[in-house]
Amino acid sequence: MPRLARYLMVVIGVMGLVLVRYFETNLFYDPLDLFFQGDYLTRELPLIDPLFFWPSLIFRFLLNLIFGLMLLKGLFIDPQTIRFTWVLYLMFFAFLSLALFGLMAMYQAGYYHQLFYVRRFLIHPIILLILIPGFYFYKPK
């Protein structure tokens, strides 16, 4: 792959991730965002419409996945790295979405840490921030 194309993929991937974060309140339905900005230590969870929440969560995860894969494709040309990342992301999504569903169903006021961090891993590219240094370390010299 030409060097210019790789640089372009990295720039598009990073800008896409930044734009997803910048327009998050306009693009996605997430009542937990306002909940965690307020007095969440003693309050109950807000009313969440699952018909809007879960598709919005999936859409946001997919956007982060697409832009993250573009970034990785620009940084690491190896197709095995991209396939591994794709499978890892899908496994993380399956596990974390089930965990989020369970935590929301069993939520008690004051026990917010697990819900907060599971949701954070789903809506932000934290997995990507862990994988990039790992792939650089693993990359054969």
Residue pairs with C-beta under 8 A, 6 or more apart in sequence:
1 77
5 74
6 73
6 74
6 75
6 77
7 74
8 74
9 70
9 71
9 73
9 74
10 70
10 71
10 74
10 75
12 67
12 70
13 67
13 68
13 69
13 70
13 71
13 72
13 73
13 74
14 67
14 71
16 63
16 66
16 67
16 70
17 64
17 67
17 68
17 71
17 125
17 128
20 27
20 60
20 63
20 64
20 67
21 124
24 30
24 33
24 60
24 123
25 33
27 59
27 60
28 56
28 57
28 59
28 60
28 123
29 49
29 52
29 53
29 56
30 53
30 56
30 57
30 123
31 46
31 47
31 48
31 53
32 45
32 46
32 48
32 115
32 119
34 46
35 43
35 45
35 46
36 112
36 116
40 112
41 109
41 110
41 112
42 109
42 110
43 109
44 107
44 109
45 104
45 107
48 104
57 97
57 100
57 122
57 123
60 122
60 123
61 93
61 122
61 123
64 123
64 124
64 125
64 128
65 86
65 89
67 125
68 85
68 89
68 125
68 127
68 128
69 82
69 85
69 86
71 128
71 132
72 81
72 82
72 85
72 128
72 131
72 132
72 135
73 82
75 132
75 135
76 82
76 135
76 139
81 135
85 131
88 127
88 131
89 127
92 121
92 127
93 122
96 118
96 121
96 122
97 122
99 114
99 118
100 115
100 118
100 119
100 122
103 114
103 115
103 118
104 115
107 115
120 126
121 127
